[in-house]
Amino acid sequence: MWKVRLIPRSHLIYIVGQMAKVDSVGQFEQLVLTAILSLRDNAYGVTIHEKVQELSHPKSVALGAVYVTLDRLEDKGFITSWLSDPTPERGGRSKRHYQVQALGERVLRESITAAQRMVAALEESWGSLPLPGRKKWKPIRQG
């Protein structure tokens, strides 16, 4: 959105621009998006929390943090949610299901690509990183 303003005294015109919105996700948002994608049709609050716990092991994750992140991701347009039909096993209550939208998949892919570039750069400096199935790396400098 552009605005043109006139300054009365000097009669100068200047244009004020608005920066384009940058779509990006943080590390915890990456975990939540990954959980939703991997759970497919079974992605609702409790199962998402369990998957995020599994992905972030050994770190503990609060259920409330997952719900706050789900709300934020939905506000950004990265995911959508809907209520299922009430079920007898839940006492007649509905479950809120989540699905990743195309924009959410795009920003997740971009963030993973950036992370892969970081790993490659660090491996260039440090050698192999200590990932499962890889040899332990040794630092170049001793300090």
N, C-alpha and C positions, 0 to 999 in steps of 0.2 A: 504494500500500500504506500503510495507516494503522496506527500503533502507539499504544496507550494506556499511559501510564506513571504509576505512583503513587509520589510522593516520600514516604518514610516519616515524616520529621519534621514536615512541614507538612501532609501529607495532601492536597496539591494534585494535581489530575489535569491533565495537558496532553497534547495530541495532536501527534504528530510526523508531518508529511506528507512525501511524496516528490514532487519535481517531476516532471511528465510529461516523457518523453523527447521531445526536439525532433529531428525528422528534417530534416536539412539537409545540403547538400553544399558543399564548397569549390570554388574555380575549377578546380583540376586534376581533381577528381572530375567536374565538369561536362564537361570536355573528354573524359574517358574514357567517360562515359555517352553523350555525343553521338557519339563514334566507334563505340561498340557499336551504337547505333540506326541509324546511317547504313550500317554494314557488313552489317546483317541476318544472314543465314545464314553469312556469311564472317567473323564476328567471333571471332578467336582471337588469342592473344598478339601475334604478329608483325604481323598486319594492323592490330590495334588500335594498336600502337605507331606504325606508319607513318601512320595516320590522325591520331593525336594530334600527331605531328610536323608534319603538314600544317596542322592547325588552330592550332597554337601558333607557327607560323613568324613570325619568324626564330629564336625560342628553340629551343634543342636540348633534347631530352627523353631521359633514360636509359631503356633498356628495363626495368631493375630498378624504376624508379619506377612504371612502368605496372603491373608485376606486383604490387607492394606495394599499389597503389591498387585493383587488381582484387580482391585478397584482402579489403581493408577494405570495399569496396562489397558484396562477397558476405556478409561478417560482418554488415553492417547490414541485409541482406535486400533490397538494391536491385537485385542481379543474381543470376543462377544460372549454374552452369557444369556441363558434362558432357564426358566424353571420347568422341571419335569412334572409329569402328573403325580399327584400324591400317591404314596405307597403305604400299604398296611404295615410293612416292617418299620417304617419311620413314624408310626402313629398317625398316619394320614397327612404327613408333611411332604412337601416337595423338596427336591434337590436342585441346587443351582449348578448347571453344567456350563463348562467353558470350552471355547474353540478358538484357535489361533487364526487370525485373519491374514490375508496376503501381505499387508503392510508389516504385521508382526513377524511373519516368516522372513521377509526381506531384511528387516533390521537385525534379526537373530543371525541370519547368514552373514551379513556384513560384520557383525561383532565377532563371530567365530573366525571369519577370514582374517580380521585384524589380530586376533589372538594367535592364529597360526603363524602370521608374519612375525609376531613378537617371539614366539617359540623358536622360529628359524633364526632370528637375529641373536637370541640368547645362546642357542646351540653353537652358532658361529663363534661366539666369544668364549663360552664355557665348555663346549663339547656337549655330549649327550646329556639331556636333562634326566633327572631321576624319576622317570615315568615307569609304570608297570611294564615289565618285559625288557627294560633297557638297563645298560650298565650304569653304575653310579658315576657321576661326574666329579671331577676334581677342579677346584678353583685355580685360576691362573696365578693369582697373587695370594701370598700368605700374609695374614695381617694380624 
